[in-house]
């Protein structure tokens, strides 16, 4: 069975940025296809490295790092929560899984 990994992809001011939640890996790209290709490549290289170096400690992204990623890639149009609200917008079109 093929393992799947979860990614969050956001558009920053200059490019698309993706992070793999299971491995805390990130990738960049000029468009969605480019960032997906780059993240898939990063995951494959990381898995090969883990096989060669089994002592590597694999850990998912921490809550603090995920919050920083989301803040760094916050949409330009976002000005702050509405009156009386504390929630921030997160556009989710699709949550891709990579194998």
FENTA-V319936 format. One record per run of one state. SS is the DSSP state (A for helix, B for strand, O for the rest). FROM is the first residue (numbers start at 1). TO is the last residue. Records with the same first field share a line. If there is no record, write none. Layout:
# FENTA-V319936
SS = FROM-TO, FROM-TO
This chain:
# FENTA-V319936
O = 1-4, 12-15, 21-24, 30-31, 53-62, 73-96, 99-99
B = 5-11, 16-20, 25-29, 97-98
A = 32-52, 63-72
